Amino acid sequence: MLNENIKSIRKSKGLSQEELAVKLNVVRQTISKWEKGLSVPDSDMLISISEVLGTPVSILLGETIDESKPDDLKAICEKLEVINLQFAKRKSMRRKMFHWGFIFLCALIVIAFAVLFLLNSPYLEWDFNNPETAVIGVGFHTLEWIFVRVAPIVLIGAIVGAVLTREKK
């Protein structure tokens, strides 16, 4: 099994016995003996072989290496195509979610501005001599003040985001 694996992996890497021998600092006849099963490499040499061939030692020792067949390649291509389609659907769905999220944010900001405009800051008419009312009124005023200054920037960002995430046809 080791001999077959060394030979098949060497051939799959496009190496001749001579080229492999040079990389391992052995003579070509040693490679030939390994591949014919007349001798086996020691543990240090086995590690060197696995490094040169870029293959785990476990594969060299036990797992057989089948050369890929056109049918196998076709099956792999079909699986990759299915995976690519799934990634494309996921990307499209994510873009739609962001797009509608930006549109929702725009609508929410416009509605909040309309509500603030229609209410015309009713807390300003409260009796601020009462400490509890004063604290709540200042809190409302602070929130409104921050919203009126930050919301236009967020609205512009949301509009740009909605435009950039729209579906291109």
DRENKOL-308345 format. One line per 3 residues: their letters; for each residue x, y, z of C-alpha. Coordinates in nm, 2 decimals, decimal comma. Example, Ala and Ser with C-alpha at 12.3 -4.5 7.8 and 13.67 -1.06 7.14 Angstrom:
<tilums>
AS) 1,23 -0,45 0,78 ~ 1,37 -0,11 0,71 .
</tilums>
This chain:
<tilums>
MLN) 0,00 0,00 0,00 ~ 0,28 0,25 0,09 ~ 0,45 0,17 -0,24 .
ENI) 0,14 0,23 -0,44 ~ 0,07 0,56 -0,26 ~ 0,42 0,70 -0,31 .
KSI) 0,40 0,62 -0,68 ~ 0,05 0,76 -0,74 ~ 0,12 1,08 -0,54 .
RKS) 0,45 1,13 -0,71 ~ 0,29 1,10 -1,05 ~ 0,00 1,32 -0,96 .
KGL) 0,25 1,59 -0,86 ~ 0,42 1,55 -1,20 ~ 0,75 1,43 -1,05 .
SQE) 0,98 1,17 -1,20 ~ 1,16 0,92 -0,98 ~ 1,48 1,12 -1,04 .
ELA) 1,33 1,45 -0,94 ~ 1,19 1,30 -0,62 ~ 1,52 1,14 -0,54 .
VKL) 1,70 1,47 -0,58 ~ 1,46 1,64 -0,35 ~ 1,50 1,37 -0,09 .
NVV) 1,88 1,34 -0,13 ~ 1,87 0,97 -0,23 ~ 1,94 0,79 -0,55 .
RQT) 1,67 0,71 -0,81 ~ 1,71 0,33 -0,74 ~ 1,59 0,39 -0,38 .
ISK) 1,27 0,55 -0,51 ~ 1,23 0,26 -0,75 ~ 1,27 0,01 -0,47 .
WEK) 1,01 0,19 -0,25 ~ 0,76 0,20 -0,54 ~ 0,81 -0,17 -0,62 .
GLS) 0,77 -0,27 -0,25 ~ 1,12 -0,41 -0,23 ~ 1,21 -0,18 0,06 .
VPD) 1,04 0,08 0,28 ~ 1,17 0,42 0,40 ~ 1,24 0,47 0,77 .
SDM) 1,03 0,71 0,98 ~ 1,24 1,01 0,92 ~ 1,25 0,96 0,54 .
LIS) 0,87 0,90 0,55 ~ 0,82 1,24 0,70 ~ 1,05 1,39 0,44 .
ISE) 0,86 1,22 0,16 ~ 0,53 1,36 0,30 ~ 0,68 1,71 0,31 .
VLG) 0,82 1,70 -0,04 ~ 0,49 1,55 -0,18 ~ 0,27 1,78 0,03 .
TPV) 0,07 1,48 0,16 ~ 0,01 1,37 0,52 ~ 0,20 1,06 0,64 .
SIL) -0,14 0,89 0,72 ~ -0,23 0,90 0,35 ~ 0,11 0,76 0,25 .
LGE) 0,07 0,47 0,50 ~ -0,29 0,37 0,47 ~ -0,53 0,55 0,26 .
TID) -0,53 0,46 -0,10 ~ -0,51 0,74 -0,36 ~ -0,75 0,71 -0,65 .
ESK) -0,68 0,92 -0,95 ~ -0,97 1,15 -1,01 ~ -1,20 1,04 -1,29 .
PDD) -1,40 1,27 -1,52 ~ -1,72 1,16 -1,36 ~ -1,58 1,26 -1,02 .
LKA) -1,48 1,60 -1,15 ~ -1,83 1,65 -1,30 ~ -1,99 1,57 -0,97 .
ICE) -1,76 1,81 -0,79 ~ -1,84 2,08 -1,04 ~ -2,21 2,03 -0,99 .
KLE) -2,17 2,05 -0,61 ~ -1,97 2,37 -0,65 ~ -2,23 2,52 -0,88 .
VIN) -2,50 2,44 -0,62 ~ -2,29 2,60 -0,34 ~ -2,22 2,91 -0,56 .
LQF) -2,60 2,95 -0,62 ~ -2,67 2,92 -0,25 ~ -2,41 3,19 -0,18 .
AKR) -2,56 3,42 -0,45 ~ -2,91 3,37 -0,30 ~ -2,78 3,45 0,05 .
KSM) -2,60 3,76 -0,08 ~ -2,91 3,88 -0,27 ~ -3,13 3,82 0,04 .
RRK) -2,88 4,01 0,26 ~ -2,88 4,30 0,02 ~ -3,26 4,31 0,01 .
MFH) -3,27 4,31 0,39 ~ -3,03 4,60 0,41 ~ -3,22 4,79 0,14 .
WGF) -3,56 4,76 0,32 ~ -3,39 4,83 0,65 ~ -3,26 5,16 0,51 .
IFL) -3,61 5,24 0,36 ~ -3,77 5,16 0,70 ~ -3,52 5,39 0,88 .
CAL) -3,59 5,67 0,64 ~ -3,97 5,63 0,70 ~ -3,92 5,62 1,07 .
IVI) -3,72 5,94 1,07 ~ -3,97 6,13 0,85 ~ -4,26 6,01 1,08 .
AFA) -4,07 6,12 1,39 ~ -4,01 6,46 1,24 ~ -4,38 6,49 1,15 .
VLF) -4,49 6,39 1,50 ~ -4,25 6,65 1,65 ~ -4,38 6,92 1,42 .
LLN) -4,74 6,84 1,49 ~ -4,69 6,82 1,87 ~ -4,49 7,15 1,86 .
SPY) -4,30 7,06 2,18 ~ -4,60 7,04 2,43 ~ -4,36 7,00 2,73 .
LEW) -4,26 7,36 2,69 ~ -4,60 7,46 2,84 ~ -4,55 7,25 3,15 .
DFN) -4,50 7,40 3,50 ~ -4,12 7,38 3,55 ~ -4,15 7,50 3,91 .
NPE) -4,22 7,14 4,01 ~ -3,88 6,96 4,01 ~ -4,01 6,63 3,87 .
TAV) -4,18 6,80 3,58 ~ -3,87 7,01 3,52 ~ -3,64 6,71 3,50 .
IGV) -3,87 6,53 3,26 ~ -3,92 6,84 3,05 ~ -3,55 6,90 3,03 .
GFH) -3,50 6,53 2,93 ~ -3,76 6,56 2,65 ~ -3,61 6,88 2,53 .
TLE) -3,26 6,73 2,52 ~ -3,39 6,42 2,33 ~ -3,57 6,65 2,08 .
WIF) -3,26 6,87 2,04 ~ -3,03 6,58 1,97 ~ -3,28 6,42 1,74 .
VRV) -3,33 6,73 1,53 ~ -2,95 6,76 1,48 ~ -2,86 6,40 1,43 .
API) -3,16 6,27 1,23 ~ -3,09 6,47 0,91 ~ -2,74 6,31 0,89 .
VLI) -2,88 5,96 0,96 ~ -3,16 6,03 0,70 ~ -2,90 6,12 0,43 .
GAI) -2,70 5,81 0,52 ~ -3,01 5,59 0,50 ~ -3,11 5,73 0,16 .
VGA) -2,76 5,67 0,03 ~ -2,77 5,32 0,17 ~ -3,11 5,25 0,01 .
VLT) -2,98 5,37 -0,32 ~ -2,66 5,17 -0,31 ~ -2,83 4,85 -0,20 .
REK) -3,11 4,86 -0,45 ~ -3,14 4,57 -0,69 ~ -2,96 4,64 -1,02 .
K) -3,13 4,52 -1,33 .
</tilums>
